[in-house]
Amino acid sequence: MASIRNNFLIFSLVICFLLSFVTRWYSEISIFLFVVTIFAILDKLGKGLVLRELVVLHTIFICLIMPSVGYSVYNHDNYLARIFYRYMMVSDDVYFGFTLPAVCAFSLSMCYPVTKSNKVLDEGESFRKILLLVRNELRMHTKTGIIITVTGVITFFFIGVVPDAVRFVFTLLFFSSFAGILYIYYSPPMASKNILLILFTLFMLGLAVQSGVFTIVVYMGITLFSFLFLGRKYALWKKMVVFIVGVFLLFITQNVKTAYRDQTWRGKEVDGKTTLFVDLAIDNLENIDKLIDNEGFFPVYMRTNQGFNISVVMRRIPAQQDFDDGNHLLLTAASALVPRLIWPDKPQAGGKESMKYYTGYNIEGWSTNVSPLGEAYASFGPYGGILYMFLLGLFIRWVYKRVFVIALRLPLLVLWIPVLFYQVTYCMETDSLQIFNSLLKGAFFLWLLFKVLPNWFGKMIKQPGSPRQFRPRQVPI
């Protein structure tokens, strides 16, 4: 079944890639890719990790679906798009002529099955055996998850006061608390297990509400999503219901977030932020019909249409600025490898420098970025950019595969996937620097953590081989 699903997804991506060069069915192909990816996710859910597929789904949504809405609804004729300057800046032929095949190429290299010895590593029997090893290991380390989680939560309160040079390390330590939660989740039953899981969930939700920043809740939730379903068998319709409910909650959160920030981020004193957030959410639910009309949906369109930034890049390059043949990307890659202590003025992730270089815009007081698609086009043009996106997907997939190959000897490493790939989940909203930074520095952080605190990762299996060579003590999954 897995091979049929994988083959169908790969076949669909190849066909859509070819069609993108010879047709103008931009919206139709985008919707088809979106639907096919959703069913691939639902079918794999419970059988393996769907992290790569969710990254692809997010990419299709913000770079293809929402731009299609921009061309058909929020175009120059729409007064909201004109007022907020959020209509697409180039023709649909120019935009989709590059982004559609580029997204297909990226998705193809990302979703190609991760295998070793002809066995898929992140689903099916091979992954079940890795998960069995995880559970067996945690039988002997029942307190490790609590230690990791508490350490991560405590570290969070120091992120804002440490020097910039070490802030990323403290951030990764905070992210480690999510690995700790997975340790607790897969540990044998204990009296405090459910209480700890609930308390951590409430802590993260409270943190998001108090700060008005919901990124970590949404995107870390994506990395944790499939872990919670592993080993559980649900009918396809039940998984579809869960998916629809999740999308609906994201939709409501997106609408509430805008109004909530208006009342809490502009120097206003607010009594009871949690109460305010709940009141705004209830108000949105009571007026759900107003959220799906043109005016009500516009805030969601503005926030989720990454294609707008890409179109701004396309309008500027090459008309006002030549393709740079990857010179800025090369600088980006170098900065990801060199510590800031050695290179104090190296480029920073976050969008400010990329927006200035590729679009000519200076952004202050808010964050946005051109995405790797914008960088690819500006660096190499349409065809070279498509190749770059394919290679970028291969790089992410290679790192992902290495985690599973190492996990054959160090099974608990799979529970650190949310820490390593958290910033990859929304990579199309950022830039290549953030992808390289998060994966390279994250991998080094995990290696260093393993050297300093090997007990957090359990015992290494000394004779690596295919999963069928392992003989773990049998415990129920």
C-alpha positions in Angstrom: 0.0 0.0 0.0 2.8 2.4 0.9 4.6 1.7 -2.4 1.3 2.4 -4.3 0.8 5.7 -2.5 4.4 6.8 -2.9 4.4 5.9 -6.6 1.1 7.7 -7.2 2.4 10.9 -5.4 5.7 10.8 -7.3 3.9 10.1 -10.6 1.5 13.0 -10.0 4.4 15.4 -9.3 6.2 14.3 -12.5 3.1 14.7 -14.6 2.3 18.1 -13.1 5.9 19.2 -13.6 5.7 18.4 -17.3 2.2 20.0 -17.7 3.4 23.2 -16.1 5.6 23.9 -19.2 2.9 23.2 -21.8 -0.4 24.4 -20.3 -1.9 27.3 -18.5 -3.8 25.2 -16.1 -2.2 26.9 -13.2 -5.1 26.8 -10.7 -6.2 23.3 -11.7 -2.8 21.8 -11.3 -2.2 23.6 -8.0 -5.5 22.3 -6.6 -4.8 18.8 -7.9 -1.4 18.8 -6.2 -2.9 20.0 -3.0 -5.6 17.3 -2.9 -3.2 14.5 -3.9 -0.8 15.6 -1.1 -3.6 15.7 1.5 -4.6 12.1 0.7 -1.0 11.0 0.7 -0.7 12.5 4.2 -3.9 10.9 5.5 -3.0 7.5 4.1 0.5 7.6 5.7 -0.8 9.0 9.0 -0.5 6.4 11.7 1.9 4.3 9.6 4.9 6.7 9.6 6.0 10.3 9.8 4.4 12.8 7.5 6.8 15.7 8.1 8.1 16.0 4.6 4.6 15.7 3.1 3.4 18.4 5.4 6.2 20.7 4.4 5.2 20.1 0.8 1.5 20.8 1.5 2.4 24.0 3.2 4.6 25.0 0.2 1.8 24.3 -2.2 -0.7 26.2 -0.2 1.2 29.4 0.3 3.1 29.5 -3.0 0.5 28.1 -5.4 -3.1 28.0 -3.9 -3.0 31.5 -2.3 -1.4 33.2 -5.3 -4.1 31.6 -7.4 -6.7 33.3 -5.1 -4.7 36.5 -5.6 -5.0 36.4 -9.3 -8.7 35.4 -9.4 -10.1 37.4 -6.4 -7.6 39.8 -4.8 -6.2 41.3 -8.0 -5.8 45.0 -8.9 -9.6 45.3 -9.3 -10.2 44.4 -5.6 -10.2 47.6 -3.5 -8.7 45.8 -0.4 -5.8 44.5 -2.5 -5.2 48.0 -3.8 -5.4 49.7 -0.4 -3.0 47.2 1.3 -0.9 46.8 -1.9 -1.3 43.0 -1.9 -2.1 42.2 -5.5 0.3 40.0 -7.4 3.0 42.2 -9.1 3.7 40.1 -12.2 1.4 38.3 -14.7 0.3 34.8 -13.8 2.3 33.4 -16.8 5.5 34.9 -15.4 4.7 33.8 -11.8 3.5 30.3 -12.4 5.8 29.7 -15.3 8.5 29.5 -12.6 6.9 28.6 -9.3 4.7 25.8 -10.5 7.5 23.6 -11.9 9.9 24.8 -9.1 7.4 23.6 -6.4 6.9 20.3 -8.3 10.7 19.8 -8.4 11.1 20.7 -4.7 8.2 18.4 -3.8 9.5 15.5 -5.9 13.0 15.5 -4.3 11.5 16.0 -0.8 8.9 13.2 -1.0 10.9 10.6 -2.8 10.9 7.6 -0.4 13.7 7.4 2.2 15.1 3.9 1.9 18.0 1.7 3.0 18.5 -1.8 1.8 15.3 -1.4 -0.2 13.2 -0.7 2.9 11.4 2.6 3.6 12.8 4.0 6.9 10.1 6.4 8.0 7.1 4.2 7.8 5.9 0.6 7.7 7.7 -2.4 9.3 11.2 -0.7 9.4 9.9 2.3 11.3 7.8 0.1 13.7 10.9 -1.7 14.7 12.7 1.6 15.3 9.8 2.7 17.4 9.9 -0.6 19.3 13.5 0.0 20.1 12.5 3.5 21.3 9.9 2.1 23.7 12.3 -0.5 25.0 15.0 2.1 25.7 12.6 4.3 27.5 11.7 1.5 29.8 15.1 2.0 31.4 15.1 5.8 31.2 11.7 6.8 32.6 12.9 10.1 34.1 15.0 11.3 31.1 12.0 12.9 29.4 11.1 14.8 32.5 14.7 16.1 32.9 14.9 17.2 29.2 11.5 18.9 29.3 12.2 20.8 32.6 15.6 21.8 31.3 14.1 23.2 28.1 11.4 25.1 29.9 13.9 26.7 32.3 16.1 27.6 29.4 13.3 29.5 27.8 13.4 32.2 30.4 17.0 33.0 29.6 16.7 33.3 25.8 15.9 37.1 26.0 18.9 38.0 28.2 21.8 35.9 26.8 24.2 37.4 24.2 23.2 37.1 20.5 26.2 34.8 19.9 24.7 32.0 22.1 21.0 32.8 21.8 20.5 30.1 19.1 22.0 27.5 21.5 19.5 28.5 24.2 16.7 28.4 21.7 17.7 24.9 20.7 17.8 23.9 24.3 14.2 25.2 24.7 13.2 23.3 21.6 14.6 20.2 23.3 11.6 20.3 25.6 9.5 19.0 22.7 11.8 16.0 22.4 11.4 15.5 26.1 7.6 15.5 25.7 7.9 12.7 23.2 10.1 10.8 25.6 7.3 11.1 28.2 4.7 10.2 25.6 6.4 7.0 24.6 7.5 6.1 28.1 5.7 3.3 30.0 2.6 4.4 31.9 3.3 6.3 35.1 1.1 8.3 37.5 2.3 11.7 36.4 2.5 11.1 32.6 -0.8 12.6 31.5 -0.5 15.5 34.0 3.0 16.4 32.6 1.7 16.3 29.0 -1.3 18.5 29.9 0.8 21.0 31.9 3.3 21.4 29.1 0.5 21.9 26.5 -1.1 24.6 28.7 2.3 26.2 29.2 2.9 26.5 25.5 -0.6 27.7 24.7 -0.3 30.3 27.5 3.1 31.4 26.2 1.6 31.9 22.7 -1.3 33.9 24.0 0.7 36.1 26.3 3.3 36.9 23.6 0.9 37.0 20.6 3.3 34.8 18.7 1.7 31.5 17.6 4.5 30.3 15.2 6.0 27.7 17.6 2.6 26.3 18.5 1.5 25.9 14.9 4.7 24.7 13.3 6.1 22.6 16.2 2.6 21.1 16.2 3.2 20.1 12.6 6.4 18.3 13.5 4.7 16.5 16.5 1.5 15.8 14.6 2.3 12.4 13.1 4.1 11.2 16.2 0.8 11.3 18.1 -0.8 8.9 15.6 1.9 6.3 15.2 0.8 2.8 15.8 -2.9 3.8 15.9 -5.3 2.6 13.2 -8.0 5.0 12.1 -10.4 4.9 9.2 -9.6 7.4 6.4 -12.7 9.4 7.1 -11.7 9.8 10.8 -8.3 11.1 9.8 -10.0 13.4 7.3 -12.2 14.8 10.1 -9.1 15.4 12.3 -7.4 17.1 9.4 -10.4 19.4 8.7 -10.7 20.3 12.3 -7.0 21.2 12.5 -7.3 23.4 9.4 -10.4 25.1 10.8 -8.6 25.8 14.1 -5.6 27.3 12.1 -8.0 29.4 10.1 -9.7 30.8 13.3 -6.3 31.3 15.0 -5.1 33.3 12.0 -8.1 35.6 12.1 -8.0 36.0 15.9 -4.3 36.7 15.8 -4.6 39.8 13.7 -7.2 41.4 16.0 -5.5 40.2 19.1 -2.2 41.8 18.1 -3.9 45.1 17.3 -5.1 45.3 20.9 -2.0 44.0 22.7 1.0 45.1 20.6 0.4 48.8 20.1 1.2 50.0 23.6 -2.2 49.3 25.0 -2.7 48.0 28.5 -4.9 44.9 28.4 -6.3 43.2 31.4 -6.5 39.4 31.0 -4.9 38.6 27.6 -6.2 35.0 27.8 -9.7 36.2 28.3 -9.3 38.7 25.4 -8.1 35.9 23.1 -10.9 33.6 24.1 -13.5 36.4 23.6 -12.1 37.1 20.1 -12.2 33.4 19.2 -15.8 33.1 20.3 -16.7 36.2 18.4 -15.1 34.7 15.2 -17.0 31.4 15.7 -20.3 33.2 16.1 -19.7 35.2 12.9 -18.1 32.5 10.9 -20.0 33.5 7.8 -18.2 36.9 7.8 -14.8 35.1 7.8 -15.3 33.4 4.5 -16.5 36.4 2.4 -14.0 38.5 0.5 -13.4 41.0 3.3 -13.3 38.4 6.1 -10.9 36.2 4.3 -8.5 38.9 3.2 -6.4 38.9 6.5 -5.8 35.1 5.9 -4.9 35.8 2.3 -2.4 38.5 3.3 -0.8 36.3 5.9 -0.6 33.1 3.8 0.2 34.4 0.3 3.9 34.0 0.1 3.6 34.4 -3.6 3.2 38.2 -3.2 6.8 38.5 -2.0 8.0 36.2 -4.7 6.2 38.4 -7.3 7.9 41.5 -5.9 11.3 39.8 -6.5 10.2 38.9 -10.1 9.1 42.5 -10.8 12.5 43.8 -9.7 14.7 41.1 -11.2 16.0 41.2 -13.9 14.2 44.5 -14.9 16.1 46.6 -12.3 18.7 44.2 -11.0 20.5 41.4 -12.8 20.4 37.8 -11.8 23.5 37.4 -9.5 24.4 33.8 -10.4 24.1 32.7 -6.8 26.6 35.1 -5.3 24.3 36.1 -2.4 23.3 32.5 -1.9 27.0 31.5 -1.7 27.4 34.2 1.0 24.4 32.8 2.8 25.8 29.2 2.7 29.1 30.4 4.1 27.5 32.3 6.9 25.6 29.2 8.0 29.0 27.4 8.4 30.9 30.1 10.3 30.0 31.0 13.9 29.1 34.6 14.6 31.9 34.8 17.1 34.3 34.5 14.2 32.2 36.5 11.7 30.3 39.2 13.7 28.8 41.0 10.8 27.7 38.0 8.7 24.2 38.0 7.2 21.4 37.4 9.6 18.3 35.2 9.1 14.9 36.8 9.5 14.3 38.5 6.2 15.6 42.0 6.7 18.7 41.6 4.6 17.1 39.3 2.0 14.2 41.7 1.5 16.6 44.6 1.0 18.8 42.7 -1.4 16.1 41.0 -3.6 13.2 43.4 -3.4 14.7 46.8 -2.4 12.3 47.0 0.5 13.5 48.0 4.0 11.4 46.3 6.7 11.3 47.6 10.3 9.2 46.4 13.2 7.8 43.3 11.4 9.1 40.2 9.7 8.7 38.8 6.2 11.0 37.2 3.6 11.4 36.3 0.0 11.4 32.5 0.5 13.9 30.1 -1.2 11.7 30.4 -4.3 12.4 34.1 -4.5 16.1 33.6 -3.9 16.2 30.8 -6.5 14.6 32.9 -9.2 16.7 36.0 -8.4 19.9 34.0 -8.4 19.6 31.7 -11.4 16.6 32.7 -13.4 13.6 30.5 -14.1 15.4 27.3 -15.2 18.4 27.5 -13.0 16.0 28.4 -10.1 14.0 25.2 -10.7 17.2 23.1 -10.5 18.1 24.9 -7.3 14.8 24.1 -5.7 15.2 20.4 -6.7 18.7 20.4 -5.1 17.4 22.1 -2.0 14.7 19.5 -1.5 17.4 16.8 -2.0 19.5 18.4 0.8 16.6 18.5 3.3 15.7 14.9 2.4 19.4 13.8 2.8 19.6 15.3 6.3 16.2 13.6 7.1 17.5 10.3 5.9 20.7 10.6 7.9 18.6 10.9 11.1 16.9 7.5 10.3 20.2 5.8 9.3 21.8 6.9 12.6 18.6 6.0 14.5 19.1 2.3 13.4 22.0 2.5 16.0 20.6 5.2 18.2 16.8 4.9 18.2 16.0 7.7 20.5 17.3 10.2 17.9 14.0 10.0 16.0 12.3 11.8 18.9 14.6 14.8 18.2 13.3 15.3 14.7 11.0 18.1 15.9 14.0 19.9 17.3 16.1 19.5 14.1 13.3 20.2 11.5 11.1 22.7 13.3 12.3 25.7 11.2 12.1 23.6 8.0 8.4 23.1 8.4 7.8 26.8 7.4 10.9 27.1 5.2 9.0 28.7 2.3 8.2 31.6 4.5 11.8 32.3 5.3 15.0 31.9 3.2 17.8 29.5 2.5 19.9 30.8 5.3 17.4 29.8 7.9 17.2 26.3 6.4 21.0 25.9 6.4 21.3 27.4 9.8 18.6 25.3 11.4 19.8 22.0 9.9 23.6 22.4 10.1 23.7 24.1 13.5 20.9 21.8 14.8 22.8 18.7 13.8 26.0 20.0 15.4 24.0 20.9 18.6 22.6 17.3 18.7 26.1 15.8 18.2 27.5 18.0 21.0 24.6 17.2 23.3 25.2 13.5 22.6 28.8 13.9 23.6 28.1 15.9 26.7 24.9 14.1 27.9 24.9 10.6 26.3 22.4 9.3 28.8 19.8 11.5 27.1 20.1 9.4 23.9 20.2 6.0 25.5 22.5 3.1 24.6 23.9 2.8 21.1 23.4 -0.5 19.3 26.9 -1.7 18.6 26.2 -3.9 15.6 24.2 -1.9 13.1 22.3 -3.6 10.4 18.9 -3.7 8.9 16.0 -3.5 11.4 15.2 -7.2 11.0 18.6 -8.0 12.6 17.5 -6.5 15.9 16.0 -8.6 18.6 14.5 -6.2 21.1 12.4 -7.4 24.0 8.8 -7.4 22.9 6.5 -4.7 24.4 3.2 -3.6 22.9 3.3 -0.5 20.6 
